[in-house]
Amino acid sequence: MSDDHTLDATGLLCPLPVLKARKRLQALPVGACLRVLADDPAAVIDIPHFCTEQGHDLVEQILDSEPQVYIICRGTRAAK
């Protein structure tokens, strides 16, 4: 995954990690993946919820690292 598809949201608090992820995902083609780095305690709830609501695939989440790592692939439902 290239650095172009990595969002460093460390130091940002809710709702900024999700808002910035939404903006970055909108610029990617369907199926492309975005790595999100976050240290906001609410991200563990907010990012999976965002993916479910927006039709993206949360393909991996690494919660035992600092920062947490989320791999989100842009879903077809989100392309509308």
C-alpha positions as CSV (number, residue, x, y, z in Angstrom):
1,M,0.0,0.0,0.0
2,S,1.5,3.3,-1.0
3,D,1.9,6.3,1.3
4,D,-0.7,8.0,-0.8
5,H,-3.3,5.6,0.7
6,T,-2.3,6.2,4.3
7,L,-4.1,8.6,6.5
8,D,-2.2,9.6,9.7
9,A,-5.0,10.7,12.0
10,T,-2.9,10.4,15.2
11,G,-3.5,13.2,17.6
12,L,-7.0,13.9,16.2
13,L,-10.1,13.4,18.3
14,C,-13.6,12.3,17.3
15,P,-15.0,13.0,14.8
16,L,-11.9,14.1,12.8
17,P,-10.4,10.7,12.1
18,V,-13.7,9.5,10.5
19,L,-14.3,12.8,8.6
20,K,-10.8,12.8,7.2
21,A,-11.1,9.1,6.2
22,R,-14.4,9.8,4.5
23,K,-12.8,12.6,2.4
24,R,-9.8,10.4,1.4
25,L,-12.0,7.4,0.5
26,Q,-14.2,9.6,-1.7
27,A,-11.1,10.3,-3.8
28,L,-10.2,6.6,-4.3
29,P,-11.7,4.2,-6.8
30,V,-14.0,1.4,-5.6
31,G,-12.0,-1.4,-4.2
32,A,-9.0,0.8,-3.3
33,C,-7.8,0.6,0.3
34,L,-6.9,3.2,2.8
35,R,-4.7,2.6,5.9
36,V,-5.8,4.8,8.8
37,L,-3.6,5.4,11.8
38,A,-5.4,6.7,14.8
39,D,-4.9,7.0,18.6
40,D,-8.3,8.4,19.5
41,P,-9.9,6.0,22.0
42,A,-13.3,6.5,20.2
43,A,-11.9,5.3,16.9
44,V,-12.4,1.6,17.9
45,I,-16.1,2.3,17.8
46,D,-16.3,5.1,15.3
47,I,-14.4,3.6,12.4
48,P,-16.2,0.2,12.2
49,H,-19.5,2.1,12.5
50,F,-18.6,4.5,9.8
51,C,-17.6,1.6,7.5
52,T,-20.9,-0.2,8.1
53,E,-23.0,2.9,7.6
54,Q,-21.1,4.0,4.4
55,G,-20.7,0.6,2.8
56,H,-17.0,0.3,3.1
57,D,-15.1,-2.9,4.0
58,L,-13.1,-2.8,7.2
59,V,-10.7,-5.6,6.2
60,E,-8.3,-5.3,9.2
61,Q,-8.0,-3.5,12.5
62,I,-4.9,-3.8,14.7
63,L,-5.9,-2.5,18.1
64,D,-3.0,-3.7,20.1
65,S,-0.5,-1.3,18.4
66,E,0.1,2.4,19.0
67,P,-1.3,4.0,17.0
68,Q,-4.2,1.7,16.1
69,V,-4.3,0.6,12.4
70,Y,-7.4,0.3,10.3
71,I,-7.5,-1.0,6.7
72,I,-10.6,0.3,4.9
73,C,-11.4,-0.7,1.3
74,R,-13.9,1.5,-0.5
75,G,-17.1,-0.4,-1.1
76,T,-19.3,-0.4,-4.1
77,R,-22.3,0.9,-2.1
78,A,-20.3,4.0,-1.3
79,A,-19.8,4.8,-4.9
80,K,-23.3,6.2,-5.4
